[in-house]
Amino acid sequence: MAKRNGTATTDFILLGLFPEFQYASFLVYLILLVYLIALIGNSILIFLIWMNSYLHTPMYFLLSQLSLIDLFYISSSVPNMVINHFLGKHSISRIGCGVQMFFCLTLGGAECLLLTLMSYDRFVAVCNPLHYAIIMNPKVCLLMTVASWTGGALNSLIQTIYTMHFPVCGLKEINHFCEMPAILKLSCADTSDYEMVVFVVSIVFILIPFTLIMASYIHIFLTVLRMNSPEGRNKALATCSAHLTVVSFYLGPGIVVYMTPGSSHTTTLDQGLSMFYTILTPTLNPLIYSLRNKEVVRALKKVLRKNLISK
């Protein structure tokens, strides 16, 4: 999957995913299949939410935004990686690398913020249901979405510009796509101060959201345990457990990659974790939310039934 010659000195050499893996083409086909599943799954979920009036609630509006982010997130790396493989292209320009990093960081940061706001939505719905419609009104939901995208984009712009200004020496070899930790490892300048800044930013975008999400769900579970209605308890637990699963899959690997010393990571570990939160998580999210959510399943059956009857 990788060729180390024939590239300009200003370009980065793409080694590909797990370059020592013998069956590289099989791996690319597998990733392409996963990408198609993510594309279809997230698109269907967005379609169901926007077309079914029963799903026009704050929770599903935020869920549609999560699916939209996941669509863009996985599309920021996989298509380019697959095309490069089949065309035999194994380099990316410095500008192209910066653009790819910007979009990955923007979407990653936006997802962290949105997952936190989604946990707040569930907190209000379960712990303060009488005021839910007032607190989570359409204007607030729109502001939550704008804040997530804006926060992710501003952080990404600063991080990308600062990361790409470092001089790179020696072989400019990176894996399947441009990530900040990979670029920093190639720098011949002292990046220790900046790595501390990255750690602080990671606290803001990963650790604080994770803490707030855990605090929200502790309150939620305590409230659920006091519910008299078994049906209401089961519905709340199903929705919240799906959200917690998504949070664990996404923020867990992010904590390891961005909040632990880069020197302690092996290349295989970095690639594995990178695949998890950029490729697998966007694929699993719609499956987790749809399979464990009766309202989404009901909406899907309604659409399918309507199409079958019309034929």
DRENNULO-940327 format. One record per residue: x, y, z of N, C-alpha, C in turn; residue in three letters. Coordinates in steps of 0.05 Angstrom, whole numbers, padded with zeros to 5 digits, always signed. Each point is the difference from the previous one (the first is absolute). Example, Ala and Ser with C-alpha at 12.3 -4.5 7.8 and 13.67 -1.06 7.14 Angstrom:
BEGIN
+00264-00114+00156-00018+00024+00000+00018+00024+00000ala -00007+00021-00014+00016+00024+00001-00015+00022+00014ser 
END
This chain:
BEGIN
+00016-00024+00000-00016+00024+00000+00017+00025+00000met +00025-00003+00002+00017+00024+00003+00023-00001-00019ala +00006+00023-00011+00025+00003-00016+00014+00024+00011lys +00026-00002+00003+00014+00021+00014+00016+00017-00019arg -00004-00003-00026+00015+00016-00019-00019+00014-00019asn +00011+00017-00016-00017+00013-00020-00017+00022+00011gly +00006+00010+00023-00016+00022+00011+00017+00024+00004thr -00012+00024-00002+00015+00025+00004+00008+00002+00029ala +00021+00016+00004+00010+00002+00027-00020+00015+00018thr -00018+00016-00012-00019+00014+00016-00025-00017+00007thr -00002-00023-00013-00023-00017+00004+00005-00019+00024asp -00022-00009+00011+00001-00021+00021-00004-00027-00014phe +00014-00020+00009-00002-00027-00012-00021-00015+00017ile -00020-00011-00014-00021-00015+00013+00007-00030+00001leu +00005-00010+00023+00007-00028+00003-00024-00018-00002leu -00024+00011+00005-00024-00017-00001-00005-00013+00028gly -00024-00011+00002-00007-00014+00025+00016-00026+00003leu +00013-00003+00023+00015-00024+00006+00017-00009-00024phe +00020+00016-00007+00016-00005-00024+00013-00028-00001pro +00004-00012+00024+00013-00027+00000-00021-00022-00005glu -00025+00007-00001-00021-00020-00004+00001-00011-00028phe +00000-00027-00002+00005-00013-00026-00023+00004-00020gln -00025+00001+00010-00023+00001-00017-00012+00029+00000tyr +00015+00018-00011-00007+00029+00001-00026+00005-00015ala -00003-00012-00024-00024+00004-00016-00025-00010+00014ser +00002-00022+00014-00023-00011+00015-00008+00020+00021phe +00020+00012+00014-00006+00019+00021-00014+00025-00012leu +00009+00009-00023-00013+00023-00013-00028-00006-00008val -00005-00023-00011-00027-00008-00007-00018-00002+00024tyr +00011-00010+00022-00015-00002+00025-00008+00028+00011leu +00020+00018-00001-00006+00028+00008-00020+00013-00018ile +00001-00005-00026-00020+00011-00018-00028-00011+00006leu -00002-00025+00007-00025-00012+00008-00011+00014+00025leu +00018+00004+00020-00008+00013+00025-00010+00029-00006val +00014+00013-00018-00007+00027-00008-00028+00002-00012tyr -00006-00019-00018-00026-00001-00012-00022-00005+00020leu +00006-00018+00020-00020-00005+00021-00005+00025+00016ile +00022+00015+00006-00002+00025+00015-00016+00021-00016ala +00005+00001-00026-00013+00019-00018-00030-00006+00000leu -00007-00025-00004-00029-00008-00002-00013+00003+00027ile +00013-00009+00022-00012+00000+00026-00006+00029+00010gly +00019+00017-00003-00003+00028+00009-00020+00015-00017asn +00001-00005-00026-00019+00013-00019-00029-00008+00006ser -00004-00026+00005-00027-00010+00007-00010+00013+00026ile +00018+00002+00020-00008+00011+00025-00008+00030-00003leu +00016+00015-00015-00006+00028-00005-00027+00002-00015ile -00004-00017-00020-00024+00001-00015-00025-00006+00017phe +00002-00021+00017-00023-00007+00017-00006+00023+00020leu +00020+00012+00011-00004+00021+00020-00013+00025-00013ile +00009+00007-00024-00011+00024-00013-00027-00004-00013trp -00006-00025-00008-00025-00006-00014-00023-00008+00018met +00007-00010+00024-00021-00010+00018-00005+00021+00022asn -00024+00011+00000-00007+00022+00019+00001-00010+00028ser -00004-00026+00005+00001-00011+00027+00028+00002+00012tyr +00020+00003-00018+00028+00001+00010+00010+00029+00000leu -00018+00019-00004+00008+00029+00001+00001+00009+00029his +00019-00010+00015+00005+00007+00028+00029+00008+00004thr +00006+00014+00022+00028+00009+00004+00020-00023-00001pro -00007-00023+00012+00019-00022+00001+00007-00010-00029met -00021-00003-00016+00005-00010-00027+00012+00022-00019tyr -00005+00025+00006+00013+00021-00015+00030-00001+00005phe +00008-00003+00025+00029-00002+00007+00012-00026-00011leu -00016-00021+00000+00009-00025-00012+00005+00002-00030leu -00017+00015-00013+00004+00004-00029+00025+00016-00005ser +00007+00019+00018+00025+00015-00003+00024-00018+00005gln -00003-00019+00019+00022-00019+00005+00005-00017-00025leu -00022-00010-00013+00003-00016-00024+00013+00017-00023ser -00008+00025-00001+00012+00018-00021+00030+00003+00004leu +00008+00004+00026+00028+00002+00006+00015-00025-00007ile -00012-00023+00007+00012-00026-00006+00003-00005-00030asp -00019+00009-00015+00002-00002-00029+00024+00015-00011leu +00002+00025+00009+00023+00016-00009+00026-00010+00011phe -00001-00010+00025+00025-00009+00013+00013-00023-00014tyr -00016-00021-00006+00011-00023-00013+00007+00006-00029ile -00015+00019-00012+00005+00008-00028+00025+00017-00003ser +00010+00011+00022+00023+00017-00001+00026-00016-00004ser -00002-00026+00004+00025-00016-00002-00003-00025-00018ser -00022-00014+00002-00002-00026-00014+00001+00002-00030val -00018+00017-00013+00001+00001-00029+00027+00007-00012pro +00014+00019+00013+00026+00008-00010+00020-00023+00003asn -00002-00015+00023+00018-00022+00004-00005-00022-00020met -00025-00007-00006-00007-00021-00019+00009+00008-00028val -00006+00025-00008+00008+00010-00027+00030-00001-00003ile +00015+00009+00020+00029-00001-00001+00010-00028-00004asn -00012-00019+00013+00008-00028-00001-00003-00011-00029his -00024+00005-00012-00005-00011-00026+00015+00015-00022phe +00006+00025+00004+00015+00015-00020+00031-00003+00004leu +00007-00013+00022+00029-00003+00005+00013+00025+00010gly -00015+00019+00010+00011+00025+00009+00007-00003+00030lys +00024+00007+00007+00009-00004+00028+00013+00026+00011his -00011+00023-00007+00009+00025+00011-00023+00019+00002ser +00004+00020+00017-00019+00022+00004+00015+00025+00004ile -00009+00022-00012+00015+00025+00002-00004+00011+00029ser +00017+00019+00007-00001+00012+00027-00027+00015+00003arg -00009+00014-00021-00026+00014+00002-00023-00020+00003ile +00002-00021-00017-00021-00021+00002-00001-00013+00027gly +00023-00004+00012+00002-00012+00027-00012+00019+00020cys +00005+00026-00002-00011+00019+00018-00030+00001-00002gly -00011-00001-00025-00029+00001-00004-00013-00024+00012val +00012-00024-00004-00011-00024+00011+00000+00001+00031gln +00022+00010+00011+00002+00002+00029-00022+00019+00011met -00004+00022-00014-00020+00020+00009-00027-00013+00002phe -00008-00014-00021-00027-00012+00000-00002-00022+00021phe +00020-00016+00003-00001-00021+00021-00002+00011+00028cys +00016+00021+00006-00001+00013+00026-00027+00014+00004leu -00010+00013-00020-00026+00015+00002-00022-00020+00007thr -00002-00021-00015-00021-00020+00004+00003-00015+00026leu +00025-00006+00007+00005-00014+00025-00007+00017+00024gly +00008+00026-00001-00007+00018+00022-00030+00005+00002gly -00013+00003-00024-00029+00005+00000-00015-00024+00012ala +00010-00024-00006-00014-00024+00011+00003-00001+00030glu +00024+00007+00011+00004+00000+00029-00020+00019+00013cys -00002+00024-00011-00018+00020+00012-00029-00009-00003leu -00007-00011-00023-00028-00008-00004-00008-00023+00018leu +00018-00019+00004-00006-00023+00018-00006+00010+00029leu +00015+00021+00008-00004+00012+00026-00028+00013+00002thr -00007+00015-00021-00026+00013+00000-00023-00020-00002leu +00005-00022-00013-00021-00021-00002-00004-00013+00028met +00021-00002+00016-00004-00011+00027-00016+00020+00017ser +00004+00026-00005-00015+00021+00015-00030-00002-00008tyr -00005-00005-00026-00027-00004-00009-00014-00023+00014asp +00014-00022+00003-00011-00024+00014-00003+00006+00030arg +00018+00016+00011-00001+00007+00029-00026+00016+00005phe -00005+00020-00017-00024+00016+00004-00025-00016-00005val +00000-00018-00020-00023-00016-00007-00008-00019+00023ala +00020-00011+00013-00006-00020+00021-00003+00013+00028val +00018+00019+00006+00000+00011+00027-00018+00025+00003cys -00007+00013-00022-00017+00024+00002-00020+00000-00023asn -00017-00022-00002-00017-00003-00024-00021+00022-00003pro -00010+00012+00022-00021+00020-00001+00010+00025-00014leu +00026+00006+00001+00011+00024-00012+00016-00006-00025his -00002-00025-00010+00016-00009-00023-00006+00017-00025tyr -00025+00003-00006-00008+00014-00024+00009+00030+00001ala +00000+00011+00024+00008+00028+00002+00030+00003-00002ile +00015-00018+00014+00029+00002+00000+00012-00008-00027ile -00010-00022-00011+00011-00010-00026-00018+00009-00023met -00004+00026-00003-00016+00010-00022+00016+00001-00026asn -00013+00003-00023+00014+00000-00025+00024+00019-00002pro -00003+00024+00012+00022+00019-00001+00024-00010+00015lys -00004-00013+00023+00022-00011+00016+00014-00022-00015val -00016-00018-00013+00011-00022-00016+00017+00011-00023cys -00009+00021-00013+00015+00011-00021+00026+00013+00010leu -00001+00013+00023+00024+00012+00012+00020-00022+00008leu -00010-00022+00010+00017-00023+00007+00016-00010-00025met -00015-00003-00022+00012-00009-00025+00022+00019-00010thr -00007+00026-00001+00018+00021-00009+00025+00001+00018val -00004-00003+00026+00022+00001+00019+00019-00024-00005ala -00011-00023-00005+00016-00024-00005+00018+00004-00025ser -00013+00008-00022+00015+00003-00025+00020+00023+00002trp -00008+00022+00012+00018+00023+00002+00024-00005+00018thr -00006-00013+00023+00022-00007+00019+00020-00018-00012gly -00010-00021-00014+00018-00019-00014+00016+00014-00021gly -00012+00018-00016+00014+00013-00022+00021+00019+00010ala -00006+00016+00020+00020+00020+00011+00024-00015+00012leu -00005-00020+00016+00022-00016+00011+00017-00012-00022asn -00014-00012-00020+00014-00013-00021+00018+00020-00016ser -00011+00023-00005+00015+00020-00016+00026+00008+00014leu -00001+00005+00026+00023+00007+00016+00020-00023+00001ile -00010-00024+00006+00017-00023+00003+00014-00008-00027gln -00015+00002-00022+00011-00007-00026+00022+00019-00008thr -00006+00026+00002+00020+00020-00008+00026-00003+00017ile -00003-00004+00026+00023-00002+00017+00016-00026-00005tyr -00015-00022-00004+00014-00025-00005+00015+00000-00026thr -00012+00011-00021+00012-00001-00026+00023+00020-00003met +00004+00019+00020+00022+00019-00003+00026-00012+00009his -00001-00023+00014+00025-00013+00009+00016-00011-00024phe +00026+00003+00000+00017-00012-00022+00001-00030+00003pro +00000-00013-00023+00000-00030+00000+00026-00009-00013val +00014-00018+00013+00026-00009-00010+00000-00030-00005cys +00018-00009-00017+00002-00028-00006-00022-00010-00017gly -00006-00026+00002-00021-00013-00016-00027+00010+00011leu -00016+00012-00017-00026+00011+00008-00021-00022-00003lys +00002-00020+00016-00017-00023-00002-00023+00001+00021glu -00024-00002-00010-00024-00002+00018-00017-00024-00009ile -00019-00006+00017-00017-00023-00007-00022+00007-00020asn -00024-00010+00004-00020+00003-00021-00011+00028-00004his +00001+00017+00021-00008+00028-00004+00014+00018+00020phe -00003+00026-00004+00015+00020+00017-00014+00005+00026cys +00013-00008+00022-00010+00006+00027+00022+00016+00014glu -00009+00016+00019+00019+00018+00014+00022-00016+00014met -00005-00021+00016+00022-00014+00013+00021-00011-00020pro -00009-00009-00023+00018-00011-00020+00018+00021-00011ala -00011+00024-00005+00016+00022-00011+00020+00010+00021ile -00008+00002+00025+00018+00009+00021+00023-00018+00004leu -00004-00026-00004+00022-00019+00002+00022+00004-00021lys -00008+00011-00023+00019+00005-00022+00016+00025+00003leu -00008+00018+00019+00013+00026+00002+00028-00003+00011ser +00018+00017-00011+00027+00000+00010+00004+00023+00021cys -00021+00014+00005+00001+00021+00021-00011-00011+00026ala +00005+00015+00022-00010-00008+00026-00030+00006+00002asp -00016-00021+00002-00029+00003+00001-00011-00005+00028thr +00017-00002+00020-00009-00007+00027-00020+00021+00011ser +00006+00026-00004-00019+00020+00010-00027-00001-00014asp +00001-00005-00026-00025-00002-00015-00016-00025+00008tyr +00015-00022+00005-00014-00024+00009-00014+00004+00026glu +00011+00017+00017-00014+00007+00025-00026+00016-00006met +00002+00018-00020-00024+00015-00008-00021-00020-00011val +00009-00019-00016-00019-00021-00010-00013-00015+00023val +00016-00006+00020-00011-00014+00024-00022+00016+00013phe +00005+00026+00003-00019+00018+00013-00026+00002-00017val +00004+00003-00026-00023+00001-00018-00016-00027+00001val +00015-00022+00002-00014-00026+00003-00016-00002+00025ser +00009+00013+00021-00016+00001+00025-00026+00014-00005ile +00001+00022-00016-00024+00015-00005-00019-00015-00019val +00011-00014-00020-00017-00012-00020-00006-00030+00005phe +00016-00013+00018-00004-00029+00004-00007-00006+00030ile +00019+00009+00018-00004-00008+00028-00023+00014+00013leu -00003+00026-00004-00023+00015+00012-00026-00010-00011ile -00003-00003-00027-00025-00012-00010-00006-00028+00012pro +00021-00016+00002-00003-00027+00011-00010+00001+00029phe +00012+00018+00016-00008+00004+00028-00029+00010+00002thr -00007+00019-00017-00027+00011+00001-00021-00021-00009leu +00008-00016-00020-00018-00022-00009-00004-00020+00022ile +00021-00008+00014-00002-00019+00022-00017+00011+00022met +00004+00025+00007-00015+00013+00022-00030+00000-00008ala -00006+00007-00025-00028+00000-00009-00013-00027+00003ser +00015-00021-00008-00012-00026+00000-00002-00012+00028tyr +00017+00008+00018-00003-00008+00028-00026+00010+00011ile -00005+00026-00005-00026+00012+00008-00024-00014-00014his +00004-00006-00025-00022-00013-00015-00006-00028+00012ile +00021-00016+00004-00005-00027+00011-00012+00001+00028phe +00008+00019+00016-00012+00002+00027-00029+00008-00002leu -00007+00017-00020-00028+00007-00004-00016-00023-00011thr +00012-00015-00019-00014-00023-00012-00006-00021+00021val +00018-00004+00018-00004-00021+00021-00025+00007+00017leu -00007+00026+00002-00022+00008+00016-00027+00000-00015arg +00001-00006-00026-00024+00000-00016-00018-00023+00007met -00026+00005+00001-00020-00021+00006-00008-00015-00025asn +00002+00012-00023-00008-00013-00025+00022-00017-00012ser -00004-00026-00002+00021-00017-00012+00005+00007-00029pro -00022+00008-00015+00003+00007-00028+00017+00025-00003glu -00006+00020+00016+00016+00025-00001+00029-00005+00008gly +00004-00017+00020+00027-00006+00009+00016-00014-00023arg -00013-00019-00013+00014-00015-00021+00006+00017-00024asn -00019+00019-00007+00005+00018-00022+00023+00019+00005lys +00001+00010+00024+00021+00019+00008+00027-00014+00000ala +00001-00025+00011+00025-00015+00001+00009-00007-00028leu -00018-00008-00018+00008-00007-00027+00012+00023-00015ala -00012+00023+00002+00010+00024-00014+00027+00009+00012thr +00002+00000+00026+00024+00009+00013+00024-00019-00003cys -00006-00026+00000+00021-00020-00003+00011+00002-00029ser -00017+00005-00019+00010+00003-00028+00019+00024-00002ala -00008+00022+00013+00017+00024+00000+00027-00005+00014his -00001-00013+00022+00024-00007+00015+00019-00018-00016leu -00011-00018-00015+00016-00018-00017+00014+00016-00021thr -00014+00018-00013+00012+00017-00020+00023+00018+00012val -00006+00011+00023+00020+00017+00014+00025-00016+00006val -00003-00024+00011+00023-00017+00007+00017-00007-00025ser -00014-00007-00022+00014-00007-00024+00016+00023-00012phe -00011+00024+00003+00012+00023-00012+00021+00014+00017tyr -00007+00006+00025+00018+00015+00017+00022-00017+00012leu -00005-00026+00004+00020-00018+00011+00026+00000-00016gly -00001-00007-00026+00025+00001-00016+00011+00028-00002pro -00017+00021+00000+00010+00028-00002+00017+00007+00024gly -00008-00010+00024+00016+00005+00024+00028-00012-00002ile +00001-00024-00011+00026-00014-00002+00018+00015-00021val -00011+00008-00022+00016+00012-00022+00009+00028+00008val -00018+00016+00011+00007+00029+00004+00008+00007+00029tyr -00004-00018+00019+00005+00007+00028+00021-00018+00013met +00014-00016-00015+00022-00016+00010+00025+00006-00017thr +00024-00002+00011+00024+00007-00014+00003-00015-00026pro +00005+00014-00022+00003-00012-00026+00023-00021-00001gly +00020+00004+00016+00023-00019+00001-00008-00027+00010ser -00023-00002+00014-00008-00025+00011-00018-00016-00019ser -00006+00012-00024-00017-00013-00019+00017-00015-00021his -00009-00024-00007+00011-00013-00023-00015+00008-00025thr +00012-00003-00023-00014+00008-00025-00025-00016-00004thr +00001-00026+00006-00024-00017-00003-00022+00009+00018thr +00006+00008+00025-00020+00009+00019-00013+00026-00011leu +00016+00019-00009-00011+00025-00010-00018-00005-00024asp +00008-00018-00018-00016-00005-00024-00026-00014+00008gln +00001-00019+00019-00023-00014+00009-00021+00019+00013gly +00010+00017+00018-00018+00019+00013-00011+00020-00019leu +00017+00009-00019-00009+00019-00020-00022-00012-00017ser +00003-00025-00008-00021-00013-00016-00026-00002+00016met +00003-00004+00027-00024-00004+00017-00017+00025+00000phe +00012+00023+00006-00017+00024+00002-00006+00015-00026tyr +00015-00006-00021-00005+00014-00025-00016-00018-00020thr +00001-00026+00003-00013-00018-00019-00022-00017+00013ile +00008-00014+00022-00020-00018+00012-00022+00014+00015leu +00007+00021+00016-00020+00014+00016-00022+00012-00017thr +00007+00015-00022-00021+00011-00017-00018-00022-00012pro +00011-00024-00003-00016-00022-00011-00018-00012+00021thr +00010-00002+00025-00016-00013+00021-00021+00018+00011leu +00004+00027+00000-00019+00018+00012-00029-00004-00009asn -00005+00001-00027-00028-00004-00008-00012-00027+00007pro +00017-00021+00000-00009-00027+00007-00007-00001+00030leu +00016+00012+00016-00005+00001+00029-00026+00014+00007ile -00003+00024-00012-00024+00016+00005-00025-00012-00012tyr +00002-00012-00023-00024-00010-00013-00009-00027+00011ser +00019-00018+00004-00008-00027+00009-00010+00000+00029leu +00008+00019+00016-00008+00001+00028-00022+00021+00004arg -00011+00011-00021-00020+00021+00002-00025-00008-00015asn -00021-00005+00015-00025-00010-00011-00013+00021-00019lys +00003+00026+00007-00012+00021-00016+00013+00002-00028glu +00027-00004-00001+00013+00001-00026-00008-00025-00016val -00001-00023+00013-00008-00025-00014-00028+00002-00010val -00018+00012+00016-00028+00004-00008-00001+00019-00025arg +00016+00021+00000+00000+00019-00022+00010-00014-00026ala +00021-00017+00003+00010-00015-00023-00020-00019-00011leu -00015-00014+00017-00020-00019-00009-00023+00015-00014lys -00006+00024+00010-00022+00016-00012+00008+00009-00028lys +00025+00008-00004+00009+00008-00027+00001-00024-00019val +00010-00023+00010+00001-00024-00017-00028-00009-00007leu -00018+00001+00019-00028-00009-00005-00013+00018-00021arg +00005+00027+00003-00012+00019-00019+00010-00005-00028lys +00026-00006-00003+00012-00005-00026-00010-00025-00013asn -00004-00021+00017-00010-00026-00010-00028+00002-00009leu -00017+00016+00015-00028+00003-00007-00002+00016-00026ile +00017+00020-00003-00001+00017-00024+00007-00015-00025ser +00015-00022+00003+00008-00016-00023-00023-00020-00007lys 
END
